[in-house]
Every structure is written in structure tokens, then in C-alpha cells.
């Protein structure tokens, strides 16, 4: 008796795609709206490469974050056809034809994109929001940052906690552990590095900080597989007649 599993939503995959190991760009400063930002979201698009089209994007090879969308290609065609569900730079490909980054890895997802004629892409969009801190009255931020500028701990007292208290009614995002500091006073971490960002925090009296937040785990969770049994009789010498991956036993 064989027990197999099948992931819901899997379909055929798609075509050539140029990737480059570059960091995802930030939203331009003039695009920042000082009101409640759009919350992180996960959405799905379907592309057909069977006619020979290319996606027309560049992305970070490690995270599959889209860094550039070309003026032609399947992605920009999708954006024109579905203006309410457009792909943007900064969006991250989380799954391709039912294969998730967490279970299959970025390399396999890229291979799927390059080789399969049809693609179902599940993308995640970060929340990017602004926090304004005034240090002229004294006090410390009251949070700890990792080497990658991720907020690891947040104290119950401090300037960040005071910001959270003032904005707890929803007119702006409160800061949470796990948020990542992307920019301080117009200086982007991807351009100047973490040390310069930390210098800005220590030396500046007023901080205009932009942070990014990932979608919640429930939004990007891998669907549970449907499990079923197949009973086979090999006593007559017949073979199974299919191949499978040695590491995962996935039928190929």
C-alpha cells in the first residue's frame, strides 16, 4: 500500500527568466503616504508561456524578490490586463505551481519558472511604513537591532514604545519585533549599509524611519497536502511505471 500526497493548486509551470542577485529596491520617498499604509498581502497570478513569451522581470536569486519589471513581457501584460492585481517591484515569489520556497527552495522554484510552459505564481507584498521619532526631548529608542537591521526586541519604555502608544488606534502602524529598518532620513540601507543607518540613528535628533513588515505566517503558509492510498499488486512481475525524486519521493 502506497500513501501519497498532492498539493492543491499545482499546475504546469513556465519559462525563461533572467535573475540577478541584487537587493530589492525601496519605494521612492515621494511615494510614501503619511497615513495608514497598505497592509501586507499575498496574491496569485497565472501566466502562460507556451507561445514563447518571457516574464520580463529581474529578481533576487536568494529571496525571489522582484527588483525590476521590464516594459515588455508577461508580467507587464498581466498588469495591463488586471490593474487591480498588479505585480510590483518588491513583491516576493513565495510559490510556483504549488511548490513553496519553504519546502522546495528558491533554486527549484527558479528552475520551474524557466522550464514549465504555464505558471501559477503566489506572491507576497511587504508592508512599508513610516515612523517619525523626535529625540530632542531626550530618551532612547528602546529597541534592539540585529546586524541586518531587524528589530529583535522592543522595550515597554522608550521613544518607539511612546510612538506605538500614540498610534495604537490605527492611524499609523506600530512597530513590532521582526520589522526591518529600511531607511533613515533618506539614507537607504541597501545603498549605504547598516553601519551608516546606525550612525544616523545615534547622531540625528529627528528620525524619519521607514520599516518593512512581512505578511503573517498564516498568509504565506503552505497548503496541507491531500493524502490518499493506492493499492498495487506486483506479484505478476509488473512495474510501477513512474519515476520519483529520491529525496522527497515526489512523483515525476
C-alpha angles and dihedrals in degrees: 000000000000121000113205135179132211126197115227118239098029116146138159116301136229157235156299115320130175113225129189128188096237130133119259114259122242125238110272114260093241089058093060113110115204093220135077105319125225108272123240113278142183122216140168132229130185123216132184117209096170091107091058100263124148128221093241098216141113121214143177106270094215101048102019089232111159110241101172137021114200124223090248134037142078094296095055089044089054090050091053092048096044108032091168093057104038126162114236136191107269093041113126126219106231101171140012120201092339095314110122128206090233094058104028104026133232095279094058092046090053091049090051091051091051098046110034124082097215127043136196105191123193110201133188124210121207123227110237115192140166129240121189118204126184113202097177092099091056130251137107131264092249098218139098125230129205123224088267090054094252115148105243102174134015122201123220089236130047140073094295091050088050090052090051091050092052093048101040092113093071107259088120137005120275117223119256136185107269094041112126124223108231105169141007123195093341095312112121121214091219090059106035103025135237096287093059090048090053090048090054090052093050099042105036123084094204121041125200100189129184118202135185129217128195123228114269117272090248090059095055098032117137111247116249113255122248107240125208139161131239122194116206133182115213096169091108092057097257121151127229092242101216140086129230139191111263094219101047102016087231110162111245 
